[in-house]
């Protein structure tokens, strides 16, 4: 049975701040694969030790994957500079 990851999306205007955090059961999920697409542009990342990742500004379709978990897909808007998702 696959468990569902929860992507907590929190926008920030600070470049060093994350665009979001990937969590499961209230705990951060480090090492989750994040694939963001916008038009023909693709950005791939892994969540850090706090479950956070960053993206350039814009509207992105974000797909989050982690072994043994259900894939989660959401559309997010990243304002200003890079933010974590």
C-alpha positions in Angstrom: 0.0 0.0 0.0 1.4 3.4 -1.0 1.2 6.2 1.5 0.3 9.7 0.4 2.8 12.5 0.7 1.6 15.9 1.6 3.1 18.9 -0.1 2.8 22.0 2.1 3.1 25.0 -0.2 4.2 28.2 1.4 5.1 31.2 -0.8 7.9 33.5 0.3 9.4 36.6 -1.3 12.9 35.9 0.0 15.2 34.2 -2.4 16.8 32.0 0.2 13.4 30.8 1.6 11.9 27.5 0.4 8.9 27.4 -2.0 7.5 24.5 -0.1 7.9 21.5 2.2 7.1 17.9 1.7 5.7 16.2 4.8 4.2 12.8 5.8 2.4 12.5 9.1 3.6 15.9 10.2 7.3 14.9 9.6 9.5 16.4 6.9 10.4 14.1 4.0 14.1 14.5 2.9 15.2 13.1 -0.4 11.8 13.3 -2.2 12.1 13.8 -5.9 10.5 17.1 -7.2 9.9 17.6 -10.9 8.5 21.0 -11.8 7.3 21.9 -15.3 6.2 25.2 -16.9 5.6 25.1 -20.6 8.7 23.5 -22.1 10.9 24.3 -19.1 11.6 21.5 -16.5 13.3 21.7 -13.2 14.3 18.7 -11.1 15.3 18.8 -7.4 15.4 16.7 -4.2 14.1 17.9 -0.9 16.7 18.8 1.6 17.1 17.6 5.2 14.1 19.7 6.2 11.9 18.5 3.3 12.2 21.8 1.5 13.0 22.7 -2.1 13.2 25.9 -4.2 12.0 27.0 -7.6 12.3 30.1 -9.8 9.3 32.4 -9.9 6.2 31.5 -11.9 3.4 29.1 -12.1 4.6 25.5 -12.0 3.0 22.0 -12.2 4.9 20.1 -9.4 5.2 16.3 -9.2 6.6 14.9 -5.9 7.7 11.3 -5.7 9.3 9.1 -3.0 9.8 5.4 -3.0 6.8 3.5 -1.3 4.7 6.7 -1.4 1.9 7.7 -3.8 2.9 10.4 -6.4 1.5 13.8 -5.6 0.9 16.5 -8.3 -0.1 20.1 -7.7 0.0 23.5 -9.4 1.8 26.2 -7.5 2.6 29.9 -7.9 6.0 31.0 -6.9 6.1 34.8 -6.5 9.2 37.0 -6.9 12.5 35.2 -6.4 13.0 31.5 -5.7 10.9 29.9 -3.0 10.6 26.5 -1.4 7.7 24.1 -2.0 
